[in-house]
Amino acid sequence: MYPNRLKEYTPRVFVSYSNEDRSFVDRLVLDLKTRNVDAWLDQYEIRGGESILEAIENAISHIDTFLVVLSSNSLKSQWVRHELQMISHQVITAERTMIPLLIERCELPLFLRTRKFIDFTKDYELALRELISSIEHWQLAKKDEVLISMINDLENKRGSLTRSIDQN
């Protein structure tokens, strides 16, 4: 039971982006996959006939780390805006992580200005290393939460067993 709970927290990220930034996103996803980070990307995850909106909402509700590719294209995209609303809700209510990725200089919405973004506009490889480090950091924090929960469960079971033995 517990190994499966830990397995849930292998690095998996949701990528929000504009289709006009596909070349950057394809490169990024390939680089993430070669570094053992599983990236949820609509073009690979949504099947023919499936509701796009439901698939995206389901992914956002089950993934802990969100990458938001920021460009003038993405900030004009209705889909990205809709995803940002859902992601922001998860970040606020469920303590999920949003990592903004700046791929070109653009005017950021106010709520994104308060987050540290990773700047891909200068040195892609350096930014990629910073991104991998950030993903690993947040994944370790999630694993710590699971381990603490497991320890608490075991202590509660041990306490119940001890009380049961003492009563007999």
N, CA, C and O atoms as a DFTB+ gen file, in Angstrom:
672 C
 N C O
     1  1       0.812      -1.198       0.000
     2  2       0.000       0.000       0.000
     3  2       0.858       1.266       0.000
     4  3       0.620       2.173      -0.797
     5  1       1.847       1.333       0.882
     6  2       2.635       2.549       0.972
     7  2       3.556       2.784      -0.223
     8  3       3.687       3.926      -0.663
     9  1       4.210       1.728      -0.775
    10  2       5.057       2.019      -1.937
    11  2       4.272       2.681      -3.072
    12  3       4.816       3.533      -3.776
    13  1       2.999       2.304      -3.263
    14  2       2.202       2.939      -4.311
    15  2       1.967       4.403      -3.999
    16  3       1.951       5.234      -4.908
    17  1       1.783       4.737      -2.715
    18  2       1.578       6.142      -2.356
    19  2       2.821       6.955      -2.668
    20  3       2.714       8.105      -3.097
    21  1       4.003       6.379      -2.462
    22  2       5.229       7.095      -2.799
    23  2       5.405       7.200      -4.305
    24  3       5.869       8.221      -4.813
    25  1       5.031       6.134      -5.023
    26  2       5.182       6.130      -6.468
    27  2       4.375       7.246      -7.119
    28  3       4.769       7.770      -8.161
    29  1       3.243       7.615      -6.511
    30  2       2.410       8.687      -7.048
    31  2       3.191       9.981      -7.225
    32  3       2.799      10.816      -8.040
    33  1       4.254      10.171      -6.508
    34  2       4.948      11.450      -6.510
    35  2       6.228      11.439      -7.321
    36  3       7.136      12.228      -7.059
    37  1       6.311      10.541      -8.316
    38  2       7.405      10.680      -9.261
    39  2       7.131      11.947     -10.066
    40  3       5.971      12.302     -10.272
    41  1       8.163      12.627     -10.520
    42  2       7.947      13.914     -11.173
    43  2       7.001      13.833     -12.370
    44  3       7.281      13.143     -13.351
    45  1       5.896      14.537     -12.278
    46  2       4.944      14.685     -13.383
    47  2       4.485      16.120     -13.366
    48  3       4.099      16.652     -12.325
    49  1       4.529      16.744     -14.526
    50  2       4.151      18.144     -14.642
    51  2       3.098      18.319     -15.740
    52  3       3.046      17.559     -16.706
    53  1       2.271      19.334     -15.561
    54  2       1.299      19.740     -16.570
    55  2       1.884      20.947     -17.280
    56  3       2.360      21.879     -16.631
    57  1       1.853      20.940     -18.618
    58  2       2.412      22.057     -19.376
    59  2       1.283      22.843     -20.027
    60  3       0.541      22.321     -20.859
    61  1       1.167      24.111     -19.632
    62  2       0.199      25.033     -20.223
    63  2       0.954      25.931     -21.200
    64  3       1.966      26.536     -20.848
    65  1       0.444      26.008     -22.442
    66  2       1.180      26.738     -23.481
    67  2       0.234      27.100     -24.621
    68  3      -0.883      26.589     -24.698
    69  1       0.679      27.964     -25.482
    70  2      -0.035      28.293     -26.712
    71  2       0.502      27.398     -27.828
    72  3       1.701      27.124     -27.881
    73  1      -0.385      26.940     -28.720
    74  2       0.060      26.123     -29.857
    75  2       1.091      26.855     -30.712
    76  3       1.899      26.224     -31.394
    77  1       1.060      28.176     -30.673
    78  2       2.025      28.952     -31.458
    79  2       3.446      28.833     -30.892
    80  3       4.413      29.201     -31.560
    81  1       3.573      28.322     -29.670
    82  2       4.891      28.126     -29.055
    83  2       5.292      26.649     -29.069
    84  3       6.136      26.220     -28.282
    85  1       4.684      25.880     -29.963
    86  2       4.869      24.429     -30.003
    87  2       6.340      24.018     -30.153
    88  3       6.753      23.047     -29.518
    89  1       7.135      24.705     -30.953
    90  2       8.529      24.277     -31.158
    91  2       9.301      24.328     -29.836
    92  3      10.066      23.414     -29.528
    93  1       9.100      25.392     -29.057
    94  2       9.756      25.464     -27.744
    95  2       9.245      24.346     -26.838
    96  3      10.038      23.670     -26.184
    97  1       7.936      24.149     -26.795
    98  2       7.323      23.156     -25.909
    99  2       7.772      21.748     -26.279
   100  3       8.066      20.945     -25.394
   101  1       7.829      21.436     -27.567
   102  2       8.300      20.102     -27.987
   103  2       9.728      19.853     -27.509
   104  3      10.036      18.770     -27.010
   105  1      10.585      20.836     -27.657
   106  2      11.970      20.703     -27.184
   107  2      12.005      20.523     -25.669
   108  3      12.708      19.652     -25.157
   109  1      11.245      21.349     -24.958
   110  2      11.211      21.286     -23.496
   111  2      10.732      19.917     -23.016
   112  3      11.357      19.309     -22.147
   113  1       9.634      19.435     -23.575
   114  2       9.074      18.152     -23.144
   115  2      10.064      17.021     -23.419
   116  3      10.236      16.138     -22.579
   117  1      10.705      17.035     -24.563
   118  2      11.713      16.009     -24.866
   119  2      12.857      16.066     -23.849
   120  3      13.310      15.032     -23.359
   121  1      13.319      17.275     -23.536
   122  2      14.398      17.429     -22.552
   123  2      13.956      16.982     -21.157
   124  3      14.745      16.387     -20.422
   125  1      12.714      17.259     -20.789
   126  2      12.209      16.809     -19.487
   127  2      12.140      15.290     -19.442
   128  3      12.551      14.677     -18.456
   129  1      11.623      14.679     -20.505
   130  2      11.486      13.221     -20.528
   131  2      12.851      12.534     -20.445
   132  3      12.974      11.492     -19.801
   133  1      13.878      13.103     -21.086
   134  2      15.212      12.495     -21.012
   135  2      15.819      12.645     -19.617
   136  3      16.814      11.995     -19.296
   137  1      15.220      13.503     -18.792
   138  2      15.668      13.685     -17.404
   139  2      14.650      13.102     -16.422
   140  3      14.583      13.516     -15.264
   141  1      13.865      12.144     -16.893
   142  2      12.902      11.394     -16.071
   143  2      11.803      12.245     -15.454
   144  3      11.361      11.977     -14.337
   145  1      11.365      13.262     -16.169
   146  2      10.211      14.044     -15.747
   147  2       9.112      13.778     -16.769
   148  3       9.296      13.998     -17.966
   149  1       7.976      13.304     -16.289
   150  2       6.846      13.011     -17.164
   151  2       6.012      14.273     -17.334
   152  3       5.503      14.824     -16.358
   153  1       5.874      14.725     -18.561
   154  2       5.134      15.954     -18.834
   155  2       3.789      15.626     -19.468
   156  3       3.719      14.926     -20.478
   157  1       2.710      16.148     -18.853
   158  2       1.367      16.011     -19.422
   159  2       1.214      17.090     -20.472
   160  3       1.253      18.284     -20.174
   161  1       1.042      16.651     -21.697
   162  2       0.891      17.586     -22.807
   163  2      -0.334      17.166     -23.603
   164  3      -0.468      16.001     -23.980
   165  1      -1.217      18.103     -23.855
   166  2      -2.499      17.794     -24.484
   167  2      -2.376      16.936     -25.737
   168  3      -3.146      15.992     -25.910
   169  1      -1.442      17.238     -26.596
   170  2      -1.348      16.529     -27.873
   171  2      -1.043      15.048     -27.706
   172  3      -1.354      14.256     -28.595
   173  1      -0.438      14.654     -26.578
   174  2      -0.120      13.245     -26.337
   175  2      -1.141      12.557     -25.441
   176  3      -1.273      11.333     -25.481
   177  1      -1.850      13.314     -24.646
   178  2      -2.714      12.735     -23.618
   179  2      -4.195      12.661     -24.001
   180  3      -4.916      11.795     -23.507
   181  1      -4.648      13.554     -24.866
   182  2      -6.071      13.604     -25.203
   183  2      -6.309      12.782     -26.473
   184  3      -5.668      13.003     -27.501
   185  1      -7.234      11.838     -26.380
   186  2      -7.543      10.934     -27.495
   187  2      -8.691      11.483     -28.348
   188  3      -9.480      12.313     -27.895
   189  1      -8.762      11.010     -29.567
   190  2      -9.846      11.387     -30.470
   191  2     -11.201      11.100     -29.841
   192  3     -11.427      10.016     -29.304
   193  1     -12.092      12.066     -29.908
   194  2     -13.432      11.916     -29.365
   195  2     -13.559      12.294     -27.900
   196  3     -14.671      12.441     -27.394
   197  1     -12.441      12.453     -27.215
   198  2     -12.460      12.808     -25.794
   199  2     -12.743      14.303     -25.641
   200  3     -12.353      15.110     -26.485
   201  1     -13.421      14.655     -24.563
   202  2     -13.663      16.067     -24.269
   203  2     -12.340      16.715     -23.866
   204  3     -11.713      16.313     -22.886
   205  1     -11.933      17.704     -24.621
   206  2     -10.671      18.396     -24.340
   207  2     -10.728      19.061     -22.970
   208  3      -9.801      18.935     -22.169
   209  1     -11.810      19.761     -22.712
   210  2     -11.953      20.475     -21.443
   211  2     -11.934      19.516     -20.258
   212  3     -11.258      19.781     -19.264
   213  1     -12.665      18.408     -20.349
   214  2     -12.683      17.439     -19.249
   215  2     -11.305      16.817     -19.031
   216  3     -10.888      16.619     -17.890
   217  1     -10.598      16.508     -20.117
   218  2      -9.262      15.917     -19.991
   219  2      -8.301      16.888     -19.301
   220  3      -7.520      16.492     -18.436
   221  1      -8.369      18.151     -19.691
   222  2      -7.496      19.163     -19.080
   223  2      -7.859      19.365     -17.611
   224  3      -6.976      19.407     -16.754
   225  1      -9.153      19.489     -17.316
   226  2      -9.586      19.658     -15.922
   227  2      -9.162      18.466     -15.071
   228  3      -8.711      18.649     -13.940
   229  1      -9.297      17.255     -15.591
   230  2      -8.896      16.057     -14.854
   231  2      -7.391      16.057     -14.578
   232  3      -6.956      15.753     -13.468
   233  1      -6.610      16.397     -15.589
   234  2      -5.154      16.445     -15.404
   235  2      -4.771      17.485     -14.359
   236  3      -3.954      17.218     -13.478
   237  1      -5.361      18.665     -14.461
   238  2      -5.028      19.738     -13.517
   239  2      -5.412      19.349     -12.099
   240  3      -4.729      19.736     -11.151
   241  1      -6.481      18.600     -11.935
   242  2      -6.890      18.220     -10.578
   243  2      -6.043      17.096     -10.000
   244  3      -6.105      16.848      -8.796
   245  1      -5.244      16.400     -10.829
   246  2      -4.458      15.268     -10.335
   247  2      -2.943      15.475     -10.389
   248  3      -2.191      14.618      -9.923
   249  1      -2.493      16.572     -10.937
   250  2      -1.049      16.818     -11.047
   251  2      -0.675      17.925     -10.077
   252  3      -1.423      18.886      -9.898
   253  1       0.496      17.785      -9.447
   254  2       0.914      18.723      -8.401
   255  2       1.742      19.907      -8.897
   256  3       1.788      20.946      -8.238
   257  1       2.394      19.763     -10.051
   258  2       3.290      20.809     -10.521
   259  2       2.878      21.249     -11.921
   260  3       2.692      20.427     -12.818
   261  1       2.739      22.568     -12.090
   262  2       2.285      23.130     -13.353
   263  2       3.367      24.031     -13.937
   264  3       3.911      24.891     -13.244
   265  1       3.670      23.828     -15.204
   266  2       4.578      24.698     -15.934
   267  2       3.724      25.558     -16.851
   268  3       2.927      25.040     -17.634
   269  1       3.889      26.865     -16.756
   270  2       3.129      27.786     -17.589
   271  2       4.121      28.512     -18.492
   272  3       4.921      29.326     -18.032
   273  1       4.053      28.204     -19.787
   274  2       4.942      28.808     -20.774
   275  2       4.398      30.191     -21.101
   276  3       3.283      30.327     -21.605
   277  1       5.196      31.219     -20.810
   278  2       4.748      32.602     -20.965
   279  2       5.385      33.266     -22.179
   280  3       6.604      33.350     -22.324
   281  1       4.495      33.729     -23.036
   282  2       4.896      34.462     -24.235
   283  2       3.734      35.380     -24.596
   284  3       2.666      35.287     -23.991
   285  1       3.924      36.256     -25.562
   286  2       2.803      37.088     -26.004
   287  2       1.700      36.190     -26.575
   288  3       0.517      36.508     -26.454
   289  1       2.084      35.078     -27.192
   290  2       1.087      34.138     -27.728
   291  2       0.257      33.509     -26.617
   292  3      -0.971      33.474     -26.703
   293  1       0.910      33.017     -25.585
   294  2       0.177      32.324     -24.530
   295  2      -0.700      33.287     -23.737
   296  3      -1.787      32.918     -23.293
   297  1      -0.233      34.512     -23.560
   298  2      -1.024      35.464     -22.790
   299  2      -2.256      35.952     -23.551
   300  3      -3.170      36.517     -22.951
   301  1      -2.285      35.736     -24.876
   302  2      -3.468      36.068     -25.675
   303  2      -4.401      34.869     -25.841
   304  3      -5.538      35.023     -26.287
   305  1      -3.928      33.690     -25.485
   306  2      -4.681      32.464     -25.730
   307  2      -5.819      32.274     -24.720
   308  3      -5.602      32.326     -23.510
   309  1      -7.034      32.055     -25.237
   310  2      -8.181      31.778     -24.363
   311  2      -7.968      30.478     -23.603
   312  3      -8.300      30.399     -22.420
   313  1      -7.421      29.453     -24.258
   314  2      -7.181      28.170     -23.588
   315  2      -6.210      28.338     -22.426
   316  3      -6.448      27.820     -21.335
   317  1      -5.129      29.052     -22.654
   318  2      -4.135      29.256     -21.589
   319  2      -4.766      30.035     -20.442
   320  3      -4.535      29.707     -19.278
   321  1      -5.553      31.053     -20.747
   322  2      -6.221      31.811     -19.677
   323  2      -7.141      30.903     -18.859
   324  3      -7.177      30.988     -17.632
   325  1      -7.880      30.038     -19.548
   326  2      -8.769      29.104     -18.845
   327  2      -7.942      28.147     -17.969
   328  3      -8.293      27.891     -16.817
   329  1      -6.856      27.630     -18.521
   330  2      -5.984      26.734     -17.739
   331  2      -5.391      27.472     -16.542
   332  3      -5.311      26.912     -15.449
   333  1      -4.978      28.717     -16.739
   334  2      -4.414      29.502     -15.633
   335  2      -5.418      29.698     -14.505
   336  3      -5.038      29.689     -13.334
   337  1      -6.689      29.875     -14.838
   338  2      -7.710      29.988     -13.796
   339  2      -7.797      28.695     -12.987
   340  3      -7.836      28.724     -11.757
   341  1      -7.827      27.558     -13.689
   342  2      -7.911      26.272     -12.989
   343  2      -6.648      25.998     -12.178
   344  3      -6.716      25.522     -11.044
   345  1      -5.496      26.305     -12.772
   346  2      -4.215      26.084     -12.086
   347  2      -4.126      26.980     -10.851
   348  3      -3.726      26.520      -9.781
   349  1      -4.491      28.243     -10.990
   350  2      -4.434      29.170      -9.859
   351  2      -5.306      28.676      -8.715
   352  3      -4.920      28.768      -7.549
   353  1      -6.466      28.158      -9.042
   354  2      -7.353      27.618      -8.013
   355  2      -6.670      26.460      -7.286
   356  3      -6.743      26.380      -6.060
   357  1      -6.011      25.564      -8.017
   358  2      -5.305      24.438      -7.400
   359  2      -4.130      24.923      -6.538
   360  3      -3.883      24.390      -5.456
   361  1      -3.423      25.923      -7.025
   362  2      -2.279      26.464      -6.280
   363  2      -2.746      27.048      -4.950
   364  3      -2.104      26.853      -3.918
   365  1      -3.868      27.763      -4.983
   366  2      -4.370      28.418      -3.776
   367  2      -5.034      27.435      -2.827
   368  3      -4.765      27.462      -1.626
   369  1      -5.895      26.568      -3.342
   370  2      -6.703      25.710      -2.464
   371  2      -6.065      24.367      -2.136
   372  3      -6.360      23.783      -1.093
   373  1      -5.201      23.872      -3.007
   374  2      -4.658      22.528      -2.793
   375  2      -3.139      22.512      -2.648
   376  3      -2.515      21.452      -2.695
   377  1      -2.553      23.691      -2.472
   378  2      -1.106      23.817      -2.268
   379  2      -0.300      23.118      -3.354
   380  3       0.635      22.368      -3.072
   381  1      -0.678      23.378      -4.593
   382  2       0.066      22.861      -5.726
   383  2       1.096      23.901      -6.147
   384  3       1.082      25.027      -5.652
   385  1       1.986      23.528      -7.058
   386  2       3.085      24.402      -7.452
   387  2       2.944      24.840      -8.906
   388  3       2.713      24.020      -9.795
   389  1       3.086      26.150      -9.135
   390  2       3.084      26.695     -10.486
   391  2       4.458      27.311     -10.737
   392  3       4.939      28.134      -9.959
   393  1       5.074      26.896     -11.836
   394  2       6.380      27.432     -12.214
   395  2       6.232      28.133     -13.565
   396  3       6.081      27.468     -14.590
   397  1       6.273      29.467     -13.579
   398  2       6.200      30.195     -14.851
   399  2       7.524      30.087     -15.614
   400  3       8.603      30.207     -15.035
   401  1       7.414      29.860     -16.927
   402  2       8.588      29.767     -17.801
   403  2       8.506      30.883     -18.827
   404  3       7.621      30.881     -19.682
   405  1       9.411      31.824     -18.749
   406  2       9.405      32.967     -19.654
   407  2      10.217      32.615     -20.902
   408  3      11.415      32.345     -20.818
   409  1       9.548      32.620     -22.065
   410  2      10.267      32.295     -23.298
   411  2      10.450      33.517     -24.197
   412  3      11.171      33.459     -25.193
   413  1       9.794      34.623     -23.841
   414  2      10.024      35.911     -24.507
   415  2       9.557      37.010     -23.563
   416  3       8.690      36.797     -22.716
   417  1      10.136      38.160     -23.722
   418  2       9.730      39.289     -22.886
   419  2       8.283      39.667     -23.223
   420  3       7.925      39.856     -24.386
   421  1       7.472      39.770     -22.180
   422  2       6.064      40.137     -22.366
   423  2       5.534      40.687     -21.051
   424  3       6.142      40.504     -19.996
   425  1       4.406      41.353     -21.125
   426  2       3.776      41.934     -19.947
   427  2       3.046      40.841     -19.184
   428  3       2.059      40.291     -19.671
   429  1       3.533      40.524     -17.982
   430  2       2.944      39.438     -17.194
   431  2       1.716      39.913     -16.428
   432  3       1.681      41.043     -15.942
   433  1       0.698      39.042     -16.318
   434  2      -0.440      39.377     -15.465
   435  2       0.032      39.567     -14.027
   436  3       1.027      38.973     -13.613
   437  1      -0.669      40.381     -13.280
   438  2      -0.263      40.731     -11.923
   439  2       0.003      39.508     -11.049
   440  3       1.017      39.460     -10.352
   441  1      -0.896      38.514     -11.074
   442  2      -0.723      37.375     -10.186
   443  2       0.498      36.529     -10.546
   444  3       0.977      35.761      -9.712
   445  1       1.010      36.655     -11.775
   446  2       2.226      35.922     -12.140
   447  2       3.491      36.706     -11.804
   448  3       4.570      36.124     -11.696
   449  1       3.366      38.015     -11.639
   450  2       4.533      38.844     -11.307
   451  2       5.072      38.539      -9.914
   452  3       6.231      38.825      -9.614
   453  1       4.229      37.959      -9.066
   454  2       4.659      37.677      -7.694
   455  2       5.373      36.337      -7.577
   456  3       5.844      35.989      -6.494
   457  1       5.464      35.585      -8.657
   458  2       6.138      34.284      -8.641
   459  2       7.476      34.388      -9.356
   460  3       7.624      35.102     -10.347
   461  1       8.435      33.660      -8.827
   462  2       9.720      33.609      -9.515
   463  2       9.544      32.799     -10.790
   464  3       9.088      31.656     -10.757
   465  1       9.905      33.396     -11.895
   466  2       9.824      32.664     -13.155
   467  2      11.214      32.175     -13.535
   468  3      12.229      32.681     -13.055
   469  1      11.231      31.180     -14.409
   470  2      12.493      30.689     -14.947
   471  2      12.631      31.284     -16.342
   472  3      11.750      31.140     -17.189
   473  1      13.755      31.955     -16.560
   474  2      13.968      32.741     -17.775
   475  2      14.675      31.911     -18.851
   476  3      15.874      31.649     -18.766
   477  1      13.909      31.508     -19.855
   478  2      14.455      30.754     -20.987
   479  2      14.871      31.670     -22.133
   480  3      15.251      31.184     -23.199
   481  1      14.808      32.988     -21.937
   482  2      15.096      33.909     -23.036
   483  2      16.589      34.068     -23.301
   484  3      16.980      34.536     -24.370
   485  1      17.422      33.688     -22.345
   486  2      18.861      33.915     -22.506
   487  2      19.626      32.621     -22.766
   488  3      20.201      32.440     -23.839
   489  1      19.632      31.728     -21.788
   490  2      20.429      30.503     -21.871
   491  2      19.513      29.311     -21.588
   492  3      19.186      29.028     -20.435
   493  1      19.108      28.625     -22.643
   494  2      18.152      27.525     -22.516
   495  2      18.654      26.450     -21.555
   496  3      17.911      26.027     -20.669
   497  1      19.881      26.007     -21.709
   498  2      20.416      24.912     -20.880
   499  2      20.478      25.289     -19.403
   500  3      20.150      24.475     -18.540
   501  1      20.888      26.500     -19.113
   502  2      20.928      26.975     -17.725
   503  2      19.511      27.029     -17.143
   504  3      19.284      26.604     -16.010
   505  1      18.572      27.548     -17.917
   506  2      17.182      27.608     -17.459
   507  2      16.618      26.202     -17.258
   508  3      15.884      25.962     -16.299
   509  1      16.952      25.276     -18.149
   510  2      16.474      23.900     -18.014
   511  2      16.999      23.274     -16.723
   512  3      16.252      22.594     -16.020
   513  1      18.258      23.494     -16.408
   514  2      18.820      22.970     -15.146
   515  2      18.095      23.563     -13.938
   516  3      17.810      22.856     -12.971
   517  1      17.797      24.862     -13.996
   518  2      17.063      25.495     -12.902
   519  2      15.655      24.895     -12.790
   520  3      15.159      24.674     -11.685
   521  1      15.025      24.638     -13.918
   522  2      13.692      24.042     -13.914
   523  2      13.722      22.635     -13.312
   524  3      12.891      22.313     -12.463
   525  1      14.651      21.810     -13.731
   526  2      14.763      20.443     -13.191
   527  2      14.993      20.499     -11.687
   528  3      14.383      19.733     -10.940
   529  1      15.855      21.386     -11.238
   530  2      16.124      21.538      -9.804
   531  2      14.854      21.946      -9.053
   532  3      14.584      21.440      -7.964
   533  1      14.084      22.855      -9.635
   534  2      12.839      23.294      -9.000
   535  2      11.825      22.160      -8.932
   536  3      11.178      21.963      -7.903
   537  1      11.685      21.423     -10.013
   538  2      10.749      20.290     -10.026
   539  2      11.159      19.269      -8.969
   540  3      10.314      18.770      -8.226
   541  1      12.438      18.961      -8.900
   542  2      12.916      18.001      -7.895
   543  2      12.648      18.501      -6.481
   544  3      12.256      17.723      -5.611
   545  1      12.854      19.779      -6.251
   546  2      12.595      20.360      -4.931
   547  2      11.141      20.147      -4.528
   548  3      10.861      19.661      -3.433
   549  1      10.216      20.511      -5.414
   550  2       8.798      20.406      -5.085
   551  2       8.353      18.958      -4.966
   552  3       7.470      18.644      -4.167
   553  1       8.956      18.071      -5.755
   554  2       8.599      16.655      -5.652
   555  2       9.091      16.072      -4.325
   556  3       8.395      15.265      -3.708
   557  1      10.278      16.473      -3.888
   558  2      10.777      16.000      -2.592
   559  2       9.883      16.491      -1.465
   560  3       9.636      15.760      -0.507
   561  1       9.401      17.715      -1.569
   562  2       8.484      18.236      -0.547
   563  2       7.222      17.384      -0.496
   564  3       6.716      17.093       0.588
   565  1       6.704      16.978      -1.663
   566  2       5.507      16.125      -1.695
   567  2       5.804      14.757      -1.103
   568  3       4.986      14.211      -0.363
   569  1       6.960      14.202      -1.421
   570  2       7.325      12.891      -0.856
   571  2       7.429      12.983       0.661
   572  3       7.015      12.067       1.371
   573  1       7.983      14.091       1.162
   574  2       8.057      14.279       2.618
   575  2       6.662      14.284       3.238
   576  3       6.445      13.695       4.297
   577  1       5.716      14.953       2.570
   578  2       4.338      14.965       3.080
   579  2       3.759      13.559       3.143
   580  3       3.087      13.204       4.111
   581  1       4.017      12.755       2.112
   582  2       3.508      11.379       2.083
   583  2       4.166      10.555       3.186
   584  3       3.491       9.790       3.875
   585  1       5.479      10.708       3.356
   586  2       6.170       9.954       4.405
   587  2       5.654      10.327       5.793
   588  3       5.465       9.452       6.637
   589  1       5.428      11.598       6.032
   590  2       4.895      12.031       7.325
   591  2       3.515      11.427       7.540
   592  3       3.204      10.966       8.639
   593  1       2.693      11.426       6.512
   594  2       1.362      10.829       6.599
   595  2       1.456       9.335       6.906
   596  3       0.693       8.809       7.716
   597  1       2.398       8.660       6.251
   598  2       2.582       7.220       6.491
   599  2       3.018       6.959       7.933
   600  3       2.512       6.044       8.583
   601  1       3.944       7.755       8.425
   602  2       4.422       7.597       9.804
   603  2       3.277       7.842      10.780
   604  3       3.109       7.091      11.741
   605  1       2.493       8.885      10.541
   606  2       1.341       9.161      11.410
   607  2       0.345       8.012      11.388
   608  3      -0.188       7.638      12.432
   609  1       0.086       7.445      10.208
   610  2      -0.819       6.291      10.104
   611  2      -0.296       5.122      10.931
   612  3      -1.045       4.485      11.672
   613  1       1.002       4.849      10.793
   614  2       1.592       3.730      11.542
   615  2       1.539       3.971      13.048
   616  3       1.242       3.055      13.815
   617  1       1.825       5.203      13.473
   618  2       1.757       5.522      14.905
   619  2       0.331       5.398      15.436
   620  3       0.122       4.921      16.552
   621  1      -0.640       5.822      14.646
   622  2      -2.041       5.679      15.057
   623  2      -2.426       4.211      15.173
   624  3      -3.111       3.824      16.120
   625  1      -1.996       3.394      14.224
   626  2      -2.300       1.956      14.274
   627  2      -1.620       1.305      15.474
   628  3      -2.209       0.466      16.157
   629  1      -0.365       1.705      15.723
   630  2       0.355       1.153      16.872
   631  2      -0.326       1.556      18.172
   632  3      -0.447       0.750      19.094
   633  1      -0.779       2.830      18.242
   634  2      -1.492       3.296      19.435
   635  2      -2.792       2.548      19.632
   636  3      -3.133       2.191      20.759
   637  1      -3.527       2.304      18.556
   638  2      -4.787       1.549      18.645
   639  2      -4.524       0.127      19.095
   640  3      -5.265      -0.413      19.916
   641  1      -3.474      -0.485      18.566
   642  2      -3.131      -1.856      18.936
   643  2      -2.713      -1.923      20.404
   644  3      -3.103      -2.844      21.121
   645  1      -1.915      -0.944      20.850
   646  2      -1.472      -0.908      22.246
   647  2      -2.664      -0.737      23.183
   648  3      -2.760      -1.419      24.203
   649  1      -3.574       0.179      22.834
   650  2      -4.786       0.368      23.664
   651  2      -5.629      -0.897      23.697
   652  3      -6.187      -1.249      24.736
   653  1      -5.722      -1.570      22.580
   654  2      -6.514      -2.809      22.497
   655  2      -5.910      -3.890      23.393
   656  3      -6.627      -4.606      24.092
   657  1      -4.586      -3.995      23.360
   658  2      -3.907      -4.997      24.198
   659  2      -4.061      -4.642      25.661
   660  3      -4.314      -5.518      26.487
   661  1      -3.910      -3.342      26.002
   662  2      -4.039      -2.904      27.389
   663  2      -5.441      -3.164      27.945
   664  3      -5.593      -3.463      29.130
   665  1      -6.455      -3.051      27.104
   666  2      -7.834      -3.258      27.553
   667  2      -8.117      -4.730      27.801
   668  3      -9.007      -5.057      28.585
   669  1      -7.390      -5.616      27.159
   670  2      -7.613      -7.052      27.341
   671  2      -6.783      -7.516      28.476
   672  3      -6.807      -8.699      28.816
